[in-house]
Amino acid sequence: MRSPNGRAEHNRERPMTEQRDDIYAQQRERIERFSFDERVVRVFPDMIKRSVPGYATNIDMIGVLAARYAQPDTCLYDLGCSLGAATLAMAALTPPDKGTLVAVDNSPAMIEKARDLLRGEGLQDRVLLRQADVARMDFEPTSVAVLNFTLQFIPLEQRDALIQRLADATREGGILVLSEKIRFEDAAENALQSEWHHAFKRNNGYSDLEISQKRSAIEEVLLPETLAAHEDRLRRAGYREVRVWFRCFNFMSLVAVR
């Protein structure tokens, strides 16, 4: 959809061929490691909405932040783009002369579906869609980079180098938006925040069986860190300002300014 000024207008209320997440609804004898395969792609909009508190707010604010910090002749990166929700949000609020949109994911199934969705929005010529491992990428000069619940899936030993490469590629005054599930040093606090998150998921229709089986599938794939660890890594990489703009239970989002 296009707004009167010619920009793409992102409408997150419009269903994206949304199907209900029922992947873990039946008892399984063996729980396989979670992956972003065709089954997950099929239900991803429903899964993320019912699993991640504040996800819609996150996406909307990525567009707002991109509009504030995007610079001409730079790339606007959506790293670990999934189906391209953050890409659409940035496209809605940044004109083409404010940077080149680059959306990257390592899942072939995600990239294939994202390509269809971008084509449906008329953005196939504006967005460079790449299948790649963001942990091993080199980056062009950037003013806005987004890791929206992506870093947590990257091996711990690769995270410092990724953030450093991003910081080195970021123009002065540019930003990184980093959204993550976090853990807490205090065991009691960590348990309480997890309990609240599970209550959120139950309220959104997930059964205890689904919550338990999903947790078993993802616990060795999604490796959360503390807020302090994220802040320290960003500052060591050279970001001069690191601010938490959102937190709900054990989910948070940071803006780091170069």
Secondary structure, DSSP 8 states (H G I E B T S, - for coil): -B-TTS-B---TTS--S-----TTSS--SS-------HHHHHHHHHHHHHHSTTHHHHHHHHHHHHHHH--TTSEEEEET-TTTHHHHHHHHHS-GGG-EEEEEES-HHHHHHHHHHHHHTT-TTTEEEEE--GGG-----EEEEEEES-GGGS-HHHHHHHHHHHHHHEEEEEEEEEEEEB--SSHHHHHHHHHHHHHHHHHTT--HHHHHHHHHHHTTT---B-HHHHHHHHHHHT-SEEEEEEEETTEEEEEEE-
